[in-house]
């Protein structure tokens, strides 16, 4: 893709156009909030009901319908893997609306995307309000999925509605994509591999960090998740209790301690060798290997030697690290556990690779980042890169198609996916996001009279 900073591309908005867009955004604030309320209400009936609302709005905006059905298991994965696959032949729908191509285009094409699938509903008495009846109180709107990612869907749609209300249309192609994302649904990857292209992409999603417009997603650490299983040896006895025979057995937990030690050594070595300035500035370290769980033994009954011990862990990656090479580092470290254990030399641990995604980064000196940073600053924010949001969906256009991508969104809280309740989005921030996104479209794509 061409870089507007090098080829001319879009130019900053003139004051008059910017003011026209600001007033248009203010004029449709009630409609924007109403759309978000309708999306929350539709969530009660499931994703098809949400998609019906989105599809209707895309049609009202005059977008060309390029929506398609797909099987997530059929989507090619580039620099990514997952042992857990969606159900066989589980069909999903990716909604794609595109503006008609203009003549004499001077701007650059843009892709906006967000995901329509909230967390699956689970009844919880912790909610103070009906999850599917949007409640506006104390400057916040509350509802199931409002921050993950129904607000992003509404912002995406209403940003174009602002331009139409201002009598403007993008001068270069604009694509709006409602892409299923939860549970490896891979909607945006499916759209990209189907041929969707753009000079840049913006992922619209409320800021999980709680920083609102002060955050830009332009960096996403990668991650490899894996499991290690060590087999033990039971004592030769029919006795129900093994305590008296423990010395005649091989305890897999004791053997796993050698594996854990080898992994911690790899973690320390990588901590010195693998460096990235953004991560160093944020937390003083660029990579970690975290042991998240150890499964061993059983509760109740007679004390017995376990047959196996299983360890779960994750290791973070920085941009430029290859997934296969990183897997090789982990496997080599686990292999070194055999240097201190004859049992592990003769009975090597089994490694199961459960998931992995590459890191992604968008140039902070590039035109896209500078444009978004400037627009958010004009809206009163103090935007900085969040370098700690692992596996963000901004990685998909970057890794899959080399498209520079950033993400931003309104202030939110109570995220259901993080164990919270009464999920909310700041209303004023929501409206600011709609206006900011409309200005970014106009500056990046250029504008022409609508119709």
C-alpha positions as CSV (number, residue, x, y, z in Angstrom):
1,X,0.0,0.0,0.0
2,X,1.2,3.5,-0.7
3,X,2.1,5.9,2.1
4,X,0.2,9.2,1.8
5,X,3.0,10.9,3.7
6,X,5.3,10.1,0.7
7,X,2.9,10.4,-2.2
8,X,0.9,13.4,-1.3
9,X,-2.3,11.7,-0.3
10,X,-4.9,13.3,2.0
11,X,-4.4,16.7,3.5
12,X,-5.6,18.2,6.8
13,X,-9.2,19.4,6.8
14,X,-9.7,23.1,6.3
15,X,-11.4,25.0,9.2
16,X,-14.8,25.3,7.4
17,X,-15.1,21.6,6.5
18,X,-14.1,20.7,10.1
19,X,-16.7,23.0,11.5
20,X,-19.4,21.7,9.2
21,X,-18.6,18.1,10.3
22,X,-18.6,19.1,14.0
23,X,-22.0,20.7,13.7
24,X,-23.4,17.7,11.8
25,X,-22.1,15.3,14.5
26,X,-23.8,17.4,17.2
27,X,-27.0,17.3,15.1
28,X,-27.3,13.5,15.0
29,X,-26.2,12.8,18.6
30,X,-29.7,11.6,19.5
31,X,-29.8,9.3,16.5
32,X,-26.3,7.9,17.4
33,X,-27.4,7.1,20.9
34,X,-30.6,5.6,19.7
35,X,-28.7,3.2,17.4
36,X,-26.6,2.1,20.3
37,X,-29.7,1.4,22.3
38,X,-31.3,-0.6,19.5
39,X,-28.1,-2.7,19.2
40,X,-28.2,-3.5,22.9
41,X,-31.9,-4.5,22.7
42,X,-31.2,-6.7,19.7
43,X,-28.4,-8.5,21.6
44,X,-31.1,-10.2,23.6
45,X,-32.2,-12.1,20.5
46,X,-28.7,-13.0,19.4
47,X,-26.2,-12.0,16.8
48,X,-28.6,-12.4,13.9
49,X,-30.8,-9.7,15.4
50,X,-27.8,-7.5,15.8
51,X,-26.8,-8.1,12.2
52,X,-30.3,-7.2,11.0
53,X,-29.9,-3.8,12.7
54,X,-26.4,-3.3,11.2
55,X,-27.6,-4.4,7.7
56,X,-30.5,-2.0,7.8
57,X,-28.2,0.9,8.8
58,X,-25.7,0.1,6.0
59,X,-28.6,0.1,3.5
60,X,-29.9,3.4,4.8
61,X,-26.4,4.9,4.3
62,X,-26.5,3.9,0.7
63,X,-23.6,1.4,0.9
64,X,-23.0,-1.3,-1.6
65,X,-23.6,-4.6,0.1
66,X,-20.5,-6.9,-0.2
67,X,-21.5,-9.1,2.8
68,X,-20.7,-12.8,2.7
69,X,-21.0,-16.0,4.7
70,X,-17.9,-18.1,5.6
71,X,-16.7,-21.0,7.7
72,X,-14.1,-19.8,10.2
73,X,-12.2,-23.1,10.0
74,X,-11.6,-22.4,6.3
75,X,-9.9,-19.0,6.8
76,X,-6.2,-19.2,6.2
77,X,-4.0,-18.2,9.1
78,X,-0.9,-16.2,8.5
79,X,1.7,-16.0,11.3
80,X,-1.0,-17.4,13.7
81,X,-2.2,-20.8,14.9
82,X,-4.9,-22.2,17.1
83,X,-5.5,-25.7,18.3
84,X,-9.1,-24.9,19.3
85,X,-11.2,-24.6,16.1
86,X,-14.7,-23.4,15.7
87,X,-17.4,-26.0,15.3
88,X,-17.2,-27.9,12.0
89,X,-18.9,-26.1,9.2
90,X,-20.1,-23.4,11.5
91,X,-21.2,-20.6,9.2
92,X,-20.7,-17.0,10.1
93,X,-21.7,-13.8,8.4
94,X,-19.4,-10.8,7.8
95,X,-21.3,-7.6,6.9
96,X,-19.4,-5.4,4.5
97,X,-20.7,-2.1,3.2
98,X,-18.7,0.0,0.7
99,X,-19.1,3.5,-0.6
100,X,-19.4,3.9,-4.3
101,X,-16.2,4.8,-6.0
102,X,-16.0,8.5,-7.0
103,X,-14.3,10.1,-9.9
104,X,-11.0,12.0,-9.7
105,X,-10.3,10.4,-6.3
106,X,-7.5,12.3,-4.5
107,X,-7.6,10.7,-1.0
108,X,-6.7,7.2,0.1
109,X,-9.0,4.2,0.7
110,X,-9.9,3.4,4.3
111,X,-11.3,0.3,6.2
112,X,-13.3,0.7,9.4
113,X,-14.0,-2.5,11.4
114,X,-15.5,-3.6,14.6
115,X,-17.1,-6.8,15.9
116,X,-20.8,-7.4,16.5
117,X,-20.6,-10.4,18.8
118,X,-20.7,-9.6,22.5
119,X,-19.8,-12.2,25.2
120,X,-22.4,-15.1,25.3
121,X,-25.1,-14.1,27.8
122,X,-25.0,-15.7,31.2
123,X,-27.5,-14.7,33.8
124,X,-25.9,-12.8,36.6
125,X,-27.6,-11.3,39.7
126,X,-24.7,-8.7,39.9
127,X,-26.3,-6.5,37.2
128,X,-28.2,-3.7,38.7
129,X,-30.2,-3.1,35.5
130,X,-31.8,-5.2,32.8
131,X,-28.7,-6.1,30.6
132,X,-30.7,-5.7,27.4
133,X,-32.5,-2.4,28.2
134,X,-30.0,0.4,27.7
135,X,-29.8,2.6,30.7
136,X,-28.4,6.1,30.6
137,X,-27.3,7.4,34.0
138,X,-24.5,9.6,35.3
139,X,-23.2,10.2,31.8
140,X,-22.9,6.5,31.0
141,X,-24.9,4.1,28.9
142,X,-25.1,0.6,30.3
143,X,-26.0,-2.6,28.5
144,X,-24.8,-6.1,27.5
145,X,-22.0,-5.9,25.0
146,X,-22.1,-2.1,24.9
147,X,-18.3,-1.9,25.3
148,X,-17.5,-5.1,23.5
149,X,-18.2,-4.1,20.8
150,X,-21.6,-2.6,20.1
151,X,-20.3,0.9,20.7
152,X,-17.7,0.3,18.1
153,X,-20.3,-0.8,15.6
154,X,-22.4,2.3,16.3
155,X,-19.4,4.6,16.0
156,X,-18.4,3.0,12.7
157,X,-21.9,3.5,11.2
158,X,-22.6,6.9,12.6
159,X,-19.3,8.4,11.5
160,X,-20.4,8.0,7.9
161,X,-23.9,9.3,8.9
162,X,-22.2,12.5,10.1
163,X,-20.7,13.1,6.7
164,X,-24.0,12.5,5.0
165,X,-25.7,14.9,7.4
166,X,-23.0,17.4,6.4
167,X,-23.7,16.9,2.7
168,X,-20.4,15.2,2.2
169,X,-19.2,11.8,1.0
170,X,-15.7,10.2,1.0
171,X,-13.8,10.9,-2.2
172,X,-12.0,7.6,-2.0
173,X,-13.4,4.1,-1.2
174,X,-14.5,3.6,2.4
175,X,-15.4,0.1,3.7
176,X,-17.3,-0.6,6.9
177,X,-16.9,-4.1,8.2
178,X,-18.9,-5.8,11.0
179,X,-16.6,-8.8,11.6
180,X,-17.3,-11.6,14.0
181,X,-14.3,-12.0,16.4
182,X,-15.1,-14.0,19.5
183,X,-14.0,-17.7,19.8
184,X,-11.8,-17.7,16.7
185,X,-14.5,-16.5,14.4
186,X,-11.9,-14.6,12.3
187,X,-14.2,-12.3,10.5
188,X,-11.8,-9.5,9.6
189,X,-9.2,-12.1,8.4
190,X,-11.9,-13.7,6.3
191,X,-12.7,-10.4,4.7
192,X,-9.1,-9.6,4.0
193,X,-8.4,-13.0,2.4
194,X,-11.5,-12.6,0.3
195,X,-9.9,-9.6,-1.3
196,X,-10.8,-6.6,0.8
197,X,-8.0,-4.0,0.6
198,X,-7.4,-0.5,1.8
199,X,-4.6,2.0,2.3
200,X,-5.2,2.0,6.0
201,X,-7.5,0.5,8.6
202,X,-9.1,1.6,11.9
203,X,-10.4,-0.7,14.6
204,X,-13.1,0.9,16.6
205,X,-13.4,-0.6,20.1
206,X,-13.8,1.0,23.5
207,X,-10.5,1.1,25.4
208,X,-10.3,-1.9,27.7
209,X,-7.6,-0.1,29.7
210,X,-10.0,2.5,31.0
211,X,-8.1,5.3,29.3
212,X,-10.7,6.2,26.6
213,X,-9.5,8.6,23.9
214,X,-6.1,8.9,25.7
215,X,-5.2,5.6,24.2
216,X,-4.3,4.6,20.6
217,X,-3.8,0.9,19.7
218,X,-0.9,0.9,17.4
219,X,1.1,-1.9,18.9
220,X,0.1,-5.4,19.9
221,X,2.4,-7.9,21.5
222,X,2.2,-11.4,20.2
223,X,1.8,-14.5,22.3
224,X,2.3,-18.2,22.3
225,X,0.2,-20.4,24.6
226,X,1.2,-24.0,25.2
227,X,0.8,-27.0,27.5
228,X,3.4,-29.4,28.7
229,X,2.5,-32.9,30.0
230,X,4.9,-35.1,32.0
231,X,4.1,-38.8,32.5
232,X,5.0,-40.4,35.8
233,X,5.2,-44.0,36.9
234,X,2.9,-45.6,39.5
235,X,4.3,-47.9,42.2
236,X,3.7,-51.6,41.6
237,X,1.0,-52.2,44.3
238,X,-2.7,-52.9,44.6
239,X,-2.8,-50.9,47.9
240,X,-5.2,-47.9,47.6
241,X,-2.7,-45.6,49.3
242,X,0.7,-45.0,47.8
243,X,2.5,-43.1,50.6
244,X,4.6,-46.1,51.7
245,X,5.5,-46.9,48.1
246,X,6.3,-43.3,47.0
247,X,10.0,-43.9,46.7
248,X,9.3,-46.7,44.2
249,X,7.3,-44.4,41.9
250,X,8.1,-41.5,39.6
251,X,6.2,-38.4,40.7
252,X,5.4,-36.3,37.6
253,X,5.1,-33.2,39.7
254,X,8.7,-33.5,40.9
255,X,9.8,-34.0,37.3
256,X,7.7,-31.1,36.1
257,X,9.7,-28.9,38.5
258,X,12.7,-29.4,36.2
259,X,10.6,-28.2,33.2
260,X,9.4,-25.2,35.1
261,X,13.0,-24.3,36.1
262,X,14.1,-24.6,32.4
263,X,11.2,-22.3,31.4
264,X,12.1,-19.8,34.0
265,X,15.7,-19.8,32.7
266,X,14.4,-19.1,29.2
267,X,12.3,-16.3,30.6
268,X,15.3,-14.7,32.2
269,X,17.5,-15.1,29.1
270,X,14.8,-13.6,26.8
271,X,14.3,-10.7,29.3
272,X,17.8,-9.7,28.6
273,X,17.9,-10.4,24.9
274,X,14.5,-9.4,23.5
275,X,13.9,-5.6,23.8
276,X,11.4,-3.1,22.4
277,X,11.5,0.6,23.5
278,X,7.7,1.0,23.9
279,X,7.5,-2.0,26.2
280,X,10.7,-1.0,28.1
281,X,9.2,2.4,28.7
282,X,5.9,1.1,29.8
283,X,6.8,-1.8,32.1
284,X,10.6,-2.0,32.1
285,X,10.6,-5.3,30.2
286,X,9.7,-6.5,26.7
287,X,8.8,-10.2,27.0
288,X,7.7,-12.6,29.7
289,X,7.0,-16.3,30.0
290,X,4.2,-16.9,32.5
291,X,3.2,-20.2,34.0
292,X,-0.5,-19.9,34.4
293,X,-1.6,-23.3,35.8
294,X,-0.4,-26.7,37.0
295,X,-2.8,-29.7,37.0
296,X,-1.7,-32.6,39.2
297,X,-3.4,-35.2,41.3
298,X,-7.0,-35.4,42.4
299,X,-9.0,-34.3,45.4
300,X,-10.3,-36.8,48.0
301,X,-9.8,-40.6,48.2
302,X,-6.6,-42.3,49.3
303,X,-3.2,-40.5,48.7
304,X,-1.9,-41.7,45.4
305,X,0.9,-40.9,43.0
306,X,-0.6,-39.1,39.9
307,X,-0.2,-40.5,36.5
308,X,0.6,-37.2,34.8
309,X,1.3,-33.5,35.5
310,X,0.3,-30.8,33.1
311,X,1.6,-27.3,33.0
312,X,0.1,-24.4,31.1
313,X,2.0,-21.3,30.1
314,X,2.2,-18.3,27.7
315,X,5.1,-16.4,26.3
316,X,4.9,-12.9,24.8
317,X,6.5,-11.8,21.6
318,X,7.6,-8.5,20.1
319,X,7.3,-7.4,16.4
320,X,9.7,-9.2,14.2
321,X,9.8,-12.4,16.2
322,X,8.9,-15.5,14.1
323,X,6.3,-17.8,15.6
324,X,8.1,-21.0,14.6
325,X,11.4,-19.7,15.9
326,X,9.8,-18.8,19.2
327,X,8.2,-22.2,19.5
328,X,11.7,-23.7,18.8
329,X,13.1,-21.7,21.8
330,X,10.4,-23.1,24.1
331,X,10.9,-26.7,22.9
332,X,14.6,-26.4,23.3
333,X,14.2,-25.1,26.9
334,X,11.9,-28.0,27.8
335,X,14.3,-30.4,26.2
336,X,17.1,-29.1,28.5
337,X,15.1,-30.3,31.5
338,X,16.4,-33.7,30.5
339,X,19.9,-32.6,31.3
340,X,19.0,-32.8,35.0
341,X,16.5,-35.7,34.9
342,X,17.2,-39.1,33.5
343,X,13.5,-39.8,33.6
344,X,12.8,-36.8,31.3
345,X,15.6,-37.9,29.0
346,X,14.0,-41.2,28.5
347,X,10.4,-40.0,28.7
348,X,10.4,-36.5,27.0
349,X,7.6,-34.2,28.0
350,X,4.8,-33.7,25.4
351,X,4.2,-30.2,24.2
352,X,0.8,-29.1,22.9
353,X,0.7,-25.7,21.1
354,X,-2.7,-24.3,21.9
355,X,-2.6,-20.8,20.3
356,X,-0.2,-18.3,18.9
357,X,-0.4,-14.9,17.2
358,X,2.4,-12.6,15.9
359,X,3.0,-9.2,17.2
360,X,2.0,-6.2,15.1
361,X,3.1,-2.5,15.0
362,X,2.1,0.6,13.0
363,X,4.6,3.3,12.4
364,X,4.1,6.2,14.8
365,X,5.8,8.5,12.4
366,X,3.5,7.4,9.5
367,X,0.6,9.5,8.2
368,X,-2.1,7.3,9.7
369,X,-0.9,7.5,13.2
370,X,-0.2,11.2,13.1
371,X,-3.6,11.9,11.6
372,X,-5.4,9.9,14.3
373,X,-3.2,11.4,17.1
374,X,-4.0,14.9,15.9
375,X,-7.7,14.3,15.6
376,X,-7.9,12.8,19.1
377,X,-5.8,15.7,20.5
378,X,-8.2,18.2,18.9
379,X,-11.0,16.5,20.7
380,X,-9.3,17.2,24.0
381,X,-7.5,13.9,24.6
382,X,-3.8,13.3,25.3
383,X,-3.3,10.1,23.2
384,X,-0.5,7.7,23.7
385,X,0.2,4.2,22.4
386,X,-1.0,1.3,24.6
387,X,1.8,-1.1,24.1
388,X,0.4,-3.8,26.4
389,X,-2.8,-4.9,24.7
390,X,-1.8,-8.4,23.7
391,X,-3.3,-10.0,20.5
392,X,-5.4,-6.9,19.6
393,X,-7.4,-7.2,16.4
394,X,-5.3,-4.4,14.9
395,X,-2.8,-7.2,14.1
396,X,-5.0,-8.7,11.4
397,X,-4.8,-6.1,8.7
398,X,-1.1,-5.5,9.6
399,X,0.0,-9.2,9.6
400,X,-2.4,-10.5,7.0
401,X,-2.2,-7.8,4.4
402,X,0.5,-5.3,5.4
403,X,-2.2,-2.6,6.0
404,X,-1.2,0.0,8.6
405,X,-3.9,-0.1,11.4
406,X,-4.7,1.7,14.6
407,X,-7.5,1.4,17.1
408,X,-9.2,3.7,19.5
409,X,-12.5,4.0,21.4
410,X,-14.5,5.7,24.2
411,X,-14.0,5.3,27.9
412,X,-15.7,2.2,29.2
413,X,-15.9,-0.1,32.3
414,X,-17.5,-3.1,33.9
415,X,-16.4,-5.3,31.0
416,X,-18.2,-8.7,31.0
417,X,-15.3,-10.4,29.3
418,X,-13.1,-9.4,32.2
419,X,-15.5,-10.6,34.9
420,X,-17.2,-7.2,35.4
421,X,-20.9,-6.3,35.4
422,X,-23.1,-3.4,34.4
423,X,-20.9,-2.9,31.4
424,X,-20.9,0.8,30.4
425,X,-19.6,3.4,27.9
426,X,-19.2,7.1,28.6
427,X,-21.8,8.9,26.5
428,X,-19.8,12.1,25.9
429,X,-16.8,10.0,24.8
430,X,-19.0,8.0,22.5
431,X,-20.2,11.1,20.7
432,X,-16.7,12.4,20.5
433,X,-15.6,9.2,18.9
434,X,-18.3,9.5,16.2
435,X,-17.2,13.1,15.4
436,X,-13.5,12.3,15.5
437,X,-14.0,9.3,13.2
438,X,-16.0,11.4,10.7
439,X,-13.1,13.9,10.6
440,X,-10.5,11.2,10.1
441,X,-12.5,9.7,7.2
442,X,-12.7,13.2,5.6
443,X,-9.0,13.9,6.1
444,X,-7.8,10.5,4.9
445,X,-10.2,9.8,2.1
446,X,-10.9,13.4,1.1
447,X,-14.5,14.5,0.6
448,X,-16.9,15.5,-2.2
449,X,-20.5,16.7,-2.2
450,X,-22.8,13.8,-1.3
451,X,-24.8,12.6,-4.4
